[in-house]
Protein backbone atom coordinates (compact mmCIF):
# COMPACT_ATOMS: atom_id res chain seq x y z
CA UNK A 1 0.00 0.00 0.00
CA UNK A 2 1.15 3.52 -0.75
CA UNK A 3 0.51 6.32 1.73
CA UNK A 4 0.37 10.03 1.10
CA UNK A 5 0.06 13.19 3.14
CA UNK A 6 -3.46 14.37 3.85
CA UNK A 7 -2.79 18.01 3.11
CA UNK A 8 -1.05 19.78 5.97
CA UNK A 9 -2.63 17.70 8.76
CA UNK A 10 0.42 15.52 9.34
CA UNK A 11 -1.63 12.38 8.75
CA UNK A 12 -0.56 9.70 6.28
CA UNK A 13 -3.52 8.12 4.51
CA UNK A 14 -3.76 5.12 2.21
CA UNK A 15 -3.93 5.96 -1.47
CA UNK A 16 -6.75 3.41 -1.72
CA UNK A 17 -9.72 4.28 0.48
CA UNK A 18 -12.80 2.29 1.53
CA UNK A 19 -16.14 3.85 0.57
CA UNK A 20 -19.22 2.65 2.44
CA UNK A 21 -22.04 3.47 0.03
CA UNK A 22 -22.09 0.41 -2.24
CA UNK A 23 -22.30 -2.66 0.04
CA UNK A 24 -24.19 -5.30 -1.93
CA UNK A 25 -25.62 -6.85 1.25
CA UNK A 26 -25.80 -4.10 3.86
CA UNK A 27 -27.82 -6.29 6.24
CA UNK A 28 -25.16 -9.02 6.20
CA UNK A 29 -22.97 -7.41 8.83
CA UNK A 30 -20.54 -10.30 8.94
CA UNK A 31 -19.78 -9.92 5.23
CA UNK A 32 -19.40 -6.15 5.49
CA UNK A 33 -17.07 -6.47 8.46
CA UNK A 34 -14.98 -9.07 6.62
CA UNK A 35 -14.61 -6.60 3.76
CA UNK A 36 -13.39 -3.87 6.10
CA UNK A 37 -10.96 -6.20 7.85
CA UNK A 38 -9.57 -7.48 4.53
CA UNK A 39 -9.07 -3.93 3.29
CA UNK A 40 -7.33 -2.92 6.53
CA UNK A 41 -5.08 -5.98 6.38
CA UNK A 42 -4.18 -4.89 2.86
CA UNK A 43 -3.09 -1.51 4.19
CA UNK A 44 -6.24 0.59 3.72
CA UNK A 45 -6.54 3.05 6.61
CA UNK A 46 -9.13 5.54 5.26
CA UNK A 47 -12.78 4.56 5.79
CA UNK A 48 -15.50 6.87 4.48
CA UNK A 49 -19.25 6.73 5.01
CA UNK A 50 -22.24 9.08 5.42
CA UNK A 51 -25.58 9.19 7.25
CA UNK A 52 -27.45 8.98 3.96
CA UNK A 53 -25.88 5.70 2.88
CA UNK A 54 -28.52 2.99 3.35
CA UNK A 55 -30.41 5.30 5.76
CA UNK A 56 -27.60 5.31 8.39
CA UNK A 57 -27.06 1.55 8.09
CA UNK A 58 -23.62 2.11 6.58
CA UNK A 59 -22.50 4.13 9.60
CA UNK A 60 -23.81 1.40 11.91
CA UNK A 61 -21.98 -1.33 9.99
CA UNK A 62 -18.85 0.81 10.07
CA UNK A 63 -19.22 1.03 13.85
CA UNK A 64 -19.06 -2.76 14.12
CA UNK A 65 -16.26 -2.98 11.59
CA UNK A 66 -14.16 -0.33 13.29
CA UNK A 67 -14.56 -2.15 16.61
CA UNK A 68 -13.17 -5.26 14.91
CA UNK A 69 -10.24 -3.27 13.52
CA UNK A 70 -9.45 -2.01 17.02
CA UNK A 71 -9.60 -5.55 18.37
CA UNK A 72 -7.06 -6.60 15.73
CA UNK A 73 -4.90 -3.49 16.26
CA UNK A 74 -5.42 -2.42 12.64
CA UNK A 75 -5.03 1.37 12.22
CA UNK A 76 -7.71 3.49 10.59
CA UNK A 77 -9.02 7.01 10.02
CA UNK A 78 -12.73 7.75 9.84
CA UNK A 79 -14.62 10.09 7.51
CA UNK A 80 -18.29 10.95 7.40
CA UNK A 81 -20.49 13.86 6.34
CA UNK A 82 -23.45 16.08 7.10
CA UNK A 83 -26.19 17.86 5.16
CA UNK A 84 -27.17 19.83 8.28
CA UNK A 85 -26.20 23.45 8.88
CA UNK A 86 -27.81 24.84 12.05
CA UNK A 87 -26.12 24.22 15.38
CA UNK A 88 -29.06 22.30 16.84
CA UNK A 89 -29.33 20.01 13.81
CA UNK A 90 -25.57 19.51 13.61
CA UNK A 91 -25.34 18.66 17.31
CA UNK A 92 -28.03 16.01 16.96
CA UNK A 93 -26.36 14.67 13.80
CA UNK A 94 -22.85 14.31 15.22
CA UNK A 95 -24.09 12.69 18.44
CA UNK A 96 -25.93 10.06 16.42
CA UNK A 97 -22.95 9.49 14.13
CA UNK A 98 -20.49 9.02 16.98
CA UNK A 99 -22.87 6.55 18.57
CA UNK A 100 -23.38 4.58 15.35
CA UNK A 101 -19.70 4.62 14.46
CA UNK A 102 -18.80 3.67 18.03
CA UNK A 103 -15.98 6.24 18.20
CA UNK A 104 -15.16 9.32 20.27
CA UNK A 105 -14.32 11.62 17.35
CA UNK A 106 -14.52 11.70 13.55
CA UNK A 107 -11.16 12.28 11.90
CA UNK A 108 -12.40 13.92 8.69
CA UNK A 109 -15.83 15.54 8.92
CA UNK A 110 -17.32 16.85 5.67
CA UNK A 111 -19.79 19.56 4.82
CA UNK A 112 -21.63 17.31 2.39
CA UNK A 113 -22.49 17.75 -1.28
CA UNK A 114 -22.04 21.42 -2.12
CA UNK A 115 -23.67 21.62 -5.56
CA UNK A 116 -23.85 25.41 -5.98
CA UNK A 117 -22.49 28.57 -4.43
CA UNK A 118 -26.05 29.55 -3.40
CA UNK A 119 -26.29 26.25 -1.56
CA UNK A 120 -23.03 27.00 0.21
CA UNK A 121 -24.00 30.55 1.16
CA UNK A 122 -27.26 29.33 2.69
CA UNK A 123 -25.44 26.81 4.89
CA UNK A 124 -22.81 29.35 5.84
CA UNK A 125 -25.53 31.82 6.84
CA UNK A 126 -26.95 29.16 9.17
CA UNK A 127 -23.63 29.11 11.01
CA UNK A 128 -22.18 25.79 9.91
CA UNK A 129 -18.55 26.91 10.06
CA UNK A 130 -18.84 28.36 13.56
CA UNK A 131 -20.50 25.18 14.77
CA UNK A 132 -17.93 22.86 13.21
CA UNK A 133 -15.10 24.89 14.71
CA UNK A 134 -16.86 24.50 18.07
CA UNK A 135 -17.10 20.74 17.53
CA UNK A 136 -13.40 20.60 16.72
CA UNK A 137 -12.57 22.51 19.91
CA UNK A 138 -14.74 20.04 21.86
CA UNK A 139 -12.84 17.12 20.31
CA UNK A 140 -15.85 15.69 18.48
CA UNK A 141 -14.17 16.09 15.08
CA UNK A 142 -10.51 16.48 14.20
CA UNK A 143 -10.49 18.01 10.72
CA UNK A 144 -13.12 20.09 8.92
CA UNK A 145 -13.49 19.07 5.29
CA UNK A 146 -15.88 19.62 2.41
CA UNK A 147 -17.50 17.39 -0.20
CA UNK A 148 -18.16 19.34 -3.38
CA UNK A 149 -19.49 18.89 -6.90
CA UNK A 150 -18.50 22.41 -7.88
CA UNK A 151 -16.52 22.59 -11.11
CA UNK A 152 -13.98 24.91 -12.68
CA UNK A 153 -13.11 27.94 -10.51
CA UNK A 154 -16.26 27.89 -8.36
CA UNK A 155 -14.61 25.78 -5.68
CA UNK A 156 -12.15 28.58 -4.93
CA UNK A 157 -14.84 30.51 -3.06
CA UNK A 158 -15.20 27.59 -0.65
CA UNK A 159 -11.47 27.29 -0.12
CA UNK A 160 -11.09 31.00 0.56
CA UNK A 161 -12.81 30.37 3.91
CA UNK A 162 -9.48 29.06 5.17
CA UNK A 163 -11.14 26.51 7.47
CA UNK A 164 -11.20 23.41 5.27
CA UNK A 165 -8.31 20.98 5.52
CA UNK A 166 -9.44 18.59 2.82
CA UNK A 167 -11.78 18.28 -0.15
CA UNK A 168 -13.74 15.28 -1.42
CA UNK A 169 -14.57 15.67 -5.11
CA UNK A 170 -15.34 13.65 -8.21
CA UNK A 171 -12.42 12.97 -10.53
CA UNK A 172 -11.81 10.12 -12.95
CA UNK A 173 -10.58 9.23 -16.41
CA UNK A 174 -14.16 9.92 -17.51
CA UNK A 175 -14.62 13.46 -16.18
CA UNK A 176 -11.17 14.77 -15.24
CA UNK A 177 -11.40 17.75 -17.62
CA UNK A 178 -14.49 19.00 -15.80
CA UNK A 179 -12.62 18.85 -12.49
CA UNK A 180 -9.15 20.02 -13.56
CA UNK A 181 -9.46 23.63 -12.37
CA UNK A 182 -11.12 22.58 -9.12
CA UNK A 183 -8.32 20.08 -8.53
CA UNK A 184 -5.76 22.80 -9.20
CA UNK A 185 -7.41 24.99 -6.56
CA UNK A 186 -7.12 22.16 -4.04
CA UNK A 187 -3.48 21.62 -5.02
CA UNK A 188 -2.65 25.30 -4.66
CA UNK A 189 -4.01 25.33 -1.11
CA UNK A 190 -2.08 22.13 -0.31
CA UNK A 191 -5.22 20.47 1.06
CA UNK A 192 -6.04 16.82 1.41
CA UNK A 193 -7.47 15.67 -1.93
CA UNK A 194 -9.83 12.69 -1.78
CA UNK A 195 -11.35 11.50 -5.04
CA UNK A 196 -14.80 9.93 -5.18
CA UNK A 197 -16.30 7.97 -8.08
CA UNK A 198 -12.85 6.99 -9.41
CA UNK A 199 -14.54 4.59 -11.83
CA UNK A 200 -16.99 7.22 -13.06
CA UNK A 201 -19.85 5.81 -11.01
CA UNK A 202 -19.47 2.48 -12.83
CA UNK A 203 -19.30 4.04 -16.31
CA UNK A 204 -15.67 3.02 -16.87
CA UNK A 205 -15.90 -0.74 -16.13
CA UNK A 206 -19.24 -0.90 -17.95
CA UNK A 207 -17.61 0.42 -21.15
CA UNK A 208 -14.18 -1.26 -21.29
CA UNK A 209 -13.74 -0.69 -25.02
CA UNK A 210 -14.22 3.05 -24.61
CA UNK A 211 -11.59 3.29 -21.88
CA UNK A 212 -9.11 0.76 -23.27
CA UNK A 213 -6.66 3.62 -23.84
CA UNK A 214 -5.93 3.51 -20.10
CA UNK A 215 -4.52 -0.01 -20.21
CA UNK A 216 -0.78 -0.55 -20.30
CA UNK A 217 -0.91 -4.33 -20.75
CA UNK A 218 -3.38 -6.65 -22.44
CA UNK A 219 -4.27 -8.52 -19.25
CA UNK A 220 -4.86 -5.36 -17.20
CA UNK A 221 -8.51 -4.68 -16.41
CA UNK A 222 -9.94 -1.31 -17.30
CA UNK A 223 -10.99 -0.81 -13.66
CA UNK A 224 -7.43 -1.36 -12.44
CA UNK A 225 -6.06 0.90 -15.18
CA UNK A 226 -8.54 3.64 -14.21
CA UNK A 227 -7.39 3.49 -10.58
CA UNK A 228 -3.73 3.59 -11.60
CA UNK A 229 -4.45 6.58 -13.83
CA UNK A 230 -5.57 8.42 -10.70
CA UNK A 231 -2.72 7.11 -8.56
CA UNK A 232 -0.32 8.66 -11.06
CA UNK A 233 -1.61 12.07 -9.91
CA UNK A 234 0.90 12.80 -7.15
CA UNK A 235 -1.41 15.31 -5.41
CA UNK A 236 -4.29 12.88 -4.84
CA UNK A 237 -4.30 11.75 -1.22
CA UNK A 238 -6.97 9.01 -1.42
CA UNK A 239 -8.96 7.36 -4.19
CA UNK A 240 -12.21 6.33 -2.57
CA UNK A 241 -13.64 3.09 -3.96
CA UNK A 242 -17.18 2.08 -3.04
CA UNK A 243 -16.85 -1.66 -2.47
CA UNK A 244 -19.85 -3.88 -3.10
CA UNK A 245 -18.27 -7.24 -2.33
CA UNK A 246 -15.20 -9.01 -0.99
CA UNK A 247 -14.18 -9.64 -4.60
CA UNK A 248 -14.15 -5.87 -5.19
CA UNK A 249 -11.80 -5.39 -2.27
CA UNK A 250 -9.46 -8.11 -3.54
CA UNK A 251 -9.41 -6.62 -7.05
CA UNK A 252 -8.53 -3.14 -5.80
CA UNK A 253 -5.81 -4.46 -3.50
CA UNK A 254 -4.38 -6.48 -6.40
CA UNK A 255 -4.26 -3.35 -8.56
CA UNK A 256 -2.32 -1.58 -5.83
CA UNK A 257 0.02 -4.52 -5.24
CA UNK A 258 1.23 -4.52 -8.85
CA UNK A 259 1.29 -0.75 -9.22
CA UNK A 260 4.37 1.29 -10.03
CA UNK A 261 3.96 5.05 -10.70
CA UNK A 262 4.12 6.28 -14.28
CA UNK A 263 5.96 9.38 -15.34
CA UNK A 264 4.27 12.76 -15.71
CA UNK A 265 4.84 12.46 -19.46
CA UNK A 266 2.93 9.17 -19.56
CA UNK A 267 0.06 10.69 -17.59
CA UNK A 268 -0.20 13.62 -20.00
CA UNK A 269 -0.23 11.18 -22.91
CA UNK A 270 -3.17 9.28 -21.39
CA UNK A 271 -5.09 12.52 -20.94
CA UNK A 272 -4.53 13.35 -24.60
CA UNK A 273 -5.77 9.90 -25.63
CA UNK A 274 -8.90 10.51 -23.57
CA UNK A 275 -9.86 13.43 -25.80
CA UNK A 276 -9.74 11.14 -28.84
CA UNK A 277 -11.37 8.09 -27.28
CA UNK A 278 -14.26 10.01 -25.75
CA UNK A 279 -15.27 11.76 -28.98
CA UNK A 280 -18.91 12.86 -28.86
CA UNK A 281 -18.91 13.02 -25.08
CA UNK A 282 -18.62 16.38 -23.35
CA UNK A 283 -15.15 16.55 -21.80
CA UNK A 284 -16.05 19.43 -19.51
CA UNK A 285 -13.74 22.13 -20.82
CA UNK A 286 -16.55 24.61 -19.89
CA UNK A 287 -15.88 27.05 -22.72
CA UNK A 288 -19.67 27.03 -23.16
CA UNK A 289 -20.21 28.23 -19.58
CA UNK A 290 -21.14 31.81 -20.46
CA UNK A 291 -24.80 31.36 -21.36
CA UNK A 292 -26.80 34.62 -21.68
CA UNK A 293 -29.71 32.74 -20.07
CA UNK A 294 -27.49 31.56 -17.18
CA UNK A 295 -28.08 27.92 -18.05
CA UNK A 296 -25.35 25.77 -16.40
CA UNK A 297 -24.57 24.12 -19.74
CA UNK A 298 -21.54 22.03 -18.59
CA UNK A 299 -23.73 20.34 -16.01
CA UNK A 300 -26.45 19.52 -18.52
CA UNK A 301 -23.88 18.20 -20.98
CA UNK A 302 -22.27 16.08 -18.27
CA UNK A 303 -25.67 14.53 -17.57
CA UNK A 304 -26.29 14.01 -21.30
CA UNK A 305 -23.12 11.92 -21.35
CA UNK A 306 -24.94 9.42 -19.14
CA UNK A 307 -27.60 8.97 -21.81
CA UNK A 308 -25.00 8.50 -24.54
CA UNK A 309 -23.23 5.85 -22.51
CA UNK A 310 -26.28 4.01 -21.21
CA UNK A 311 -28.98 4.91 -23.82
CA UNK A 312 -31.32 5.51 -20.87
CA UNK A 313 -33.17 8.77 -20.21
CA UNK A 314 -33.38 7.76 -16.56
CA UNK A 315 -29.59 7.86 -16.25
CA UNK A 316 -29.64 11.45 -17.50
CA UNK A 317 -32.40 12.58 -15.13
CA UNK A 318 -30.79 10.81 -12.16
CA UNK A 319 -27.49 12.53 -12.85
CA UNK A 320 -29.21 15.92 -12.97
CA UNK A 321 -31.12 15.33 -9.75
CA UNK A 322 -28.66 13.45 -7.59
CA UNK A 323 -25.33 14.82 -8.77
CA UNK A 324 -26.12 18.39 -9.80
CA UNK A 325 -29.36 19.16 -7.98
CA UNK A 326 -31.06 20.64 -11.06
CA UNK A 327 -34.08 19.62 -13.16
CA UNK A 328 -34.55 19.09 -16.91
CA UNK A 329 -36.88 22.09 -17.08
CA UNK A 330 -33.95 24.47 -16.58
CA UNK A 331 -32.72 23.59 -20.07
CA UNK A 332 -35.94 25.05 -21.51
CA UNK A 333 -34.55 28.56 -20.96
CA UNK A 334 -32.34 28.06 -24.04
CA UNK A 335 -33.07 30.61 -26.77
CA UNK A 336 -30.95 28.77 -29.37
CA UNK A 337 -28.60 31.72 -29.81
CA UNK A 338 -25.76 29.32 -30.64
CA UNK A 339 -23.17 31.07 -28.49
CA UNK A 340 -22.36 27.83 -26.67
CA UNK A 341 -21.90 25.84 -29.87
CA UNK A 342 -19.59 28.50 -31.28
CA UNK A 343 -17.44 28.18 -28.16
CA UNK A 344 -17.49 24.35 -28.02
CA UNK A 345 -14.10 22.91 -28.93
CA UNK A 346 -15.77 19.60 -29.81
CA UNK A 347 -18.52 21.15 -31.93
CA UNK A 348 -21.22 19.32 -30.02
CA UNK A 349 -24.91 19.95 -30.87
CA UNK A 350 -25.54 21.62 -27.52
CA UNK A 351 -28.75 23.43 -28.52
CA UNK A 352 -30.34 20.20 -29.73
CA UNK A 353 -29.26 18.37 -26.60
CA UNK A 354 -30.68 21.08 -24.34
CA UNK A 355 -34.00 20.91 -26.19
CA UNK A 356 -34.03 17.14 -25.79
CA UNK A 357 -33.36 17.43 -22.06
CA UNK A 358 -36.08 20.08 -21.64
CA UNK A 359 -38.52 17.81 -23.47
CA UNK A 360 -38.11 15.15 -20.82
CA UNK A 361 -40.37 17.19 -18.53
CA UNK A 362 -43.37 16.64 -20.78
CA UNK A 363 -42.97 12.90 -21.28
C-alpha positions in Angstrom: 0.0 0.0 0.0 1.1 3.5 -0.8 0.5 6.3 1.7 0.4 10.0 1.1 0.1 13.2 3.1 -3.5 14.4 3.8 -2.8 18.0 3.1 -1.0 19.8 6.0 -2.6 17.7 8.8 0.4 15.5 9.3 -1.6 12.4 8.7 -0.6 9.7 6.3 -3.5 8.1 4.5 -3.8 5.1 2.2 -3.9 6.0 -1.5 -6.8 3.4 -1.7 -9.7 4.3 0.5 -12.8 2.3 1.5 -16.1 3.8 0.6 -19.2 2.6 2.4 -22.0 3.5 0.0 -22.1 0.4 -2.2 -22.3 -2.7 0.0 -24.2 -5.3 -1.9 -25.6 -6.8 1.2 -25.8 -4.1 3.9 -27.8 -6.3 6.2 -25.2 -9.0 6.2 -23.0 -7.4 8.8 -20.5 -10.3 8.9 -19.8 -9.9 5.2 -19.4 -6.1 5.5 -17.1 -6.5 8.5 -15.0 -9.1 6.6 -14.6 -6.6 3.8 -13.4 -3.9 6.1 -11.0 -6.2 7.8 -9.6 -7.5 4.5 -9.1 -3.9 3.3 -7.3 -2.9 6.5 -5.1 -6.0 6.4 -4.2 -4.9 2.9 -3.1 -1.5 4.2 -6.2 0.6 3.7 -6.5 3.0 6.6 -9.1 5.5 5.3 -12.8 4.6 5.8 -15.5 6.9 4.5 -19.3 6.7 5.0 -22.2 9.1 5.4 -25.6 9.2 7.3 -27.4 9.0 4.0 -25.9 5.7 2.9 -28.5 3.0 3.4 -30.4 5.3 5.8 -27.6 5.3 8.4 -27.1 1.5 8.1 -23.6 2.1 6.6 -22.5 4.1 9.6 -23.8 1.4 11.9 -22.0 -1.3 10.0 -18.8 0.8 10.1 -19.2 1.0 13.8 -19.1 -2.8 14.1 -16.3 -3.0 11.6 -14.2 -0.3 13.3 -14.6 -2.1 16.6 -13.2 -5.3 14.9 -10.2 -3.3 13.5 -9.5 -2.0 17.0 -9.6 -5.6 18.4 -7.1 -6.6 15.7 -4.9 -3.5 16.3 -5.4 -2.4 12.6 -5.0 1.4 12.2 -7.7 3.5 10.6 -9.0 7.0 10.0 -12.7 7.8 9.8 -14.6 10.1 7.5 -18.3 10.9 7.4 -20.5 13.9 6.3 -23.5 16.1 7.1 -26.2 17.9 5.2 -27.2 19.8 8.3 -26.2 23.5 8.9 -27.8 24.8 12.0 -26.1 24.2 15.4 -29.1 22.3 16.8 -29.3 20.0 13.8 -25.6 19.5 13.6 -25.3 18.7 17.3 -28.0 16.0 17.0 -26.4 14.7 13.8 -22.9 14.3 15.2 -24.1 12.7 18.4 -25.9 10.1 16.4 -23.0 9.5 14.1 -20.5 9.0 17.0 -22.9 6.5 18.6 -23.4 4.6 15.3 -19.7 4.6 14.5 -18.8 3.7 18.0 -16.0 6.2 18.2 -15.2 9.3 20.3 -14.3 11.6 17.3 -14.5 11.7 13.6 -11.2 12.3 11.9 -12.4 13.9 8.7 -15.8 15.5 8.9 -17.3 16.9 5.7 -19.8 19.6 4.8 -21.6 17.3 2.4 -22.5 17.8 -1.3 -22.0 21.4 -2.1 -23.7 21.6 -5.6 -23.8 25.4 -6.0 -22.5 28.6 -4.4 -26.0 29.6 -3.4 -26.3 26.3 -1.6 -23.0 27.0 0.2 -24.0 30.6 1.2 -27.3 29.3 2.7 -25.4 26.8 4.9 -22.8 29.4 5.8 -25.5 31.8 6.8 -26.9 29.2 9.2 -23.6 29.1 11.0 -22.2 25.8 9.9 -18.6 26.9 10.1 -18.8 28.4 13.6 -20.5 25.2 14.8 -17.9 22.9 13.2 -15.1 24.9 14.7 -16.9 24.5 18.1 -17.1 20.7 17.5 -13.4 20.6 16.7 -12.6 22.5 19.9 -14.7 20.0 21.9 -12.8 17.1 20.3 -15.9 15.7 18.5 -14.2 16.1 15.1 -10.5 16.5 14.2 -10.5 18.0 10.7 -13.1 20.1 8.9 -13.5 19.1 5.3 -15.9 19.6 2.4 -17.5 17.4 -0.2 -18.2 19.3 -3.4 -19.5 18.9 -6.9 -18.5 22.4 -7.9 -16.5 22.6 -11.1 -14.0 24.9 -12.7 -13.1 27.9 -10.5 -16.3 27.9 -8.4 -14.6 25.8 -5.7 -12.1 28.6 -4.9 -14.8 30.5 -3.1 -15.2 27.6 -0.6 -11.5 27.3 -0.1 -11.1 31.0 0.6 -12.8 30.4 3.9 -9.5 29.1 5.2 -11.1 26.5 7.5 -11.2 23.4 5.3 -8.3 21.0 5.5 -9.4 18.6 2.8 -11.8 18.3 -0.1 -13.7 15.3 -1.4 -14.6 15.7 -5.1 -15.3 13.6 -8.2 -12.4 13.0 -10.5 -11.8 10.1 -12.9 -10.6 9.2 -16.4 -14.2 9.9 -17.5 -14.6 13.5 -16.2 -11.2 14.8 -15.2 -11.4 17.8 -17.6 -14.5 19.0 -15.8 -12.6 18.8 -12.5 -9.2 20.0 -13.6 -9.5 23.6 -12.4 -11.1 22.6 -9.1 -8.3 20.1 -8.5 -5.8 22.8 -9.2 -7.4 25.0 -6.6 -7.1 22.2 -4.0 -3.5 21.6 -5.0 -2.7 25.3 -4.7 -4.0 25.3 -1.1 -2.1 22.1 -0.3 -5.2 20.5 1.1 -6.0 16.8 1.4 -7.5 15.7 -1.9 -9.8 12.7 -1.8 -11.3 11.5 -5.0 -14.8 9.9 -5.2 -16.3 8.0 -8.1 -12.8 7.0 -9.4 -14.5 4.6 -11.8 -17.0 7.2 -13.1 -19.9 5.8 -11.0 -19.5 2.5 -12.8 -19.3 4.0 -16.3 -15.7 3.0 -16.9 -15.9 -0.7 -16.1 -19.2 -0.9 -18.0 -17.6 0.4 -21.1 -14.2 -1.3 -21.3 -13.7 -0.7 -25.0 -14.2 3.1 -24.6 -11.6 3.3 -21.9 -9.1 0.8 -23.3 -6.7 3.6 -23.8 -5.9 3.5 -20.1 -4.5 0.0 -20.2 -0.8 -0.5 -20.3 -0.9 -4.3 -20.8 -3.4 -6.6 -22.4 -4.3 -8.5 -19.2 -4.9 -5.4 -17.2 -8.5 -4.7 -16.4 -9.9 -1.3 -17.3 -11.0 -0.8 -13.7 -7.4 -1.4 -12.4 -6.1 0.9 -15.2 -8.5 3.6 -14.2 -7.4 3.5 -10.6 -3.7 3.6 -11.6 -4.5 6.6 -13.8 -5.6 8.4 -10.7 -2.7 7.1 -8.6 -0.3 8.7 -11.1 -1.6 12.1 -9.9 0.9 12.8 -7.2 -1.4 15.3 -5.4 -4.3 12.9 -4.8 -4.3 11.8 -1.2 -7.0 9.0 -1.4 -9.0 7.4 -4.2 -12.2 6.3 -2.6 -13.6 3.1 -4.0 -17.2 2.1 -3.0 -16.8 -1.7 -2.5 -19.9 -3.9 -3.1 -18.3 -7.2 -2.3 -15.2 -9.0 -1.0 -14.2 -9.6 -4.6 -14.1 -5.9 -5.2 -11.8 -5.4 -2.3 -9.5 -8.1 -3.5 -9.4 -6.6 -7.1 -8.5 -3.1 -5.8 -5.8 -4.5 -3.5 -4.4 -6.5 -6.4 -4.3 -3.3 -8.6 -2.3 -1.6 -5.8 0.0 -4.5 -5.2 1.2 -4.5 -8.8 1.3 -0.8 -9.2 4.4 1.3 -10.0 4.0 5.0 -10.7 4.1 6.3 -14.3 6.0 9.4 -15.3 4.3 12.8 -15.7 4.8 12.5 -19.5 2.9 9.2 -19.6 0.1 10.7 -17.6 -0.2 13.6 -20.0 -0.2 11.2 -22.9 -3.2 9.3 -21.4 -5.1 12.5 -20.9 -4.5 13.4 -24.6 -5.8 9.9 -25.6 -8.9 10.5 -23.6 -9.9 13.4 -25.8 -9.7 11.1 -28.8 -11.4 8.1 -27.3 -14.3 10.0 -25.8 -15.3 11.8 -29.0 -18.9 12.9 -28.9 -18.9 13.0 -25.1 -18.6 16.4 -23.3 -15.2 16.5 -21.8 -16.1 19.4 -19.5 -13.7 22.1 -20.8 -16.6 24.6 -19.9 -15.9 27.0 -22.7 -19.7 27.0 -23.2 -20.2 28.2 -19.6 -21.1 31.8 -20.5 -24.8 31.4 -21.4 -26.8 34.6 -21.7 -29.7 32.7 -20.1 -27.5 31.6 -17.2 -28.1 27.9 -18.0 -25.3 25.8 -16.4 -24.6 24.1 -19.7 -21.5 22.0 -18.6 -23.7 20.3 -16.0 -26.5 19.5 -18.5 -23.9 18.2 -21.0 -22.3 16.1 -18.3 -25.7 14.5 -17.6 -26.3 14.0 -21.3 -23.1 11.9 -21.3 -24.9 9.4 -19.1 -27.6 9.0 -21.8 -25.0 8.5 -24.5 -23.2 5.9 -22.5 -26.3 4.0 -21.2 -29.0 4.9 -23.8 -31.3 5.5 -20.9 -33.2 8.8 -20.2 -33.4 7.8 -16.6 -29.6 7.9 -16.2 -29.6 11.4 -17.5 -32.4 12.6 -15.1 -30.8 10.8 -12.2 -27.5 12.5 -12.9 -29.2 15.9 -13.0 -31.1 15.3 -9.7 -28.7 13.4 -7.6 -25.3 14.8 -8.8 -26.1 18.4 -9.8 -29.4 19.2 -8.0 -31.1 20.6 -11.1 -34.1 19.6 -13.2 -34.6 19.1 -16.9 -36.9 22.1 -17.1 -34.0 24.5 -16.6 -32.7 23.6 -20.1 -35.9 25.1 -21.5 -34.5 28.6 -21.0 -32.3 28.1 -24.0 -33.1 30.6 -26.8 -30.9 28.8 -29.4 -28.6 31.7 -29.8 -25.8 29.3 -30.6 -23.2 31.1 -28.5 -22.4 27.8 -26.7 -21.9 25.8 -29.9 -19.6 28.5 -31.3 -17.4 28.2 -28.2 -17.5 24.4 -28.0 -14.1 22.9 -28.9 -15.8 19.6 -29.8 -18.5 21.2 -31.9 -21.2 19.3 -30.0 -24.9 19.9 -30.9 -25.5 21.6 -27.5 -28.8 23.4 -28.5 -30.3 20.2 -29.7 -29.3 18.4 -26.6 -30.7 21.1 -24.3 -34.0 20.9 -26.2 -34.0 17.1 -25.8 -33.4 17.4 -22.1 -36.1 20.1 -21.6 -38.5 17.8 -23.5 -38.1 15.2 -20.8 -40.4 17.2 -18.5 -43.4 16.6 -20.8 -43.0 12.9 -21.3 
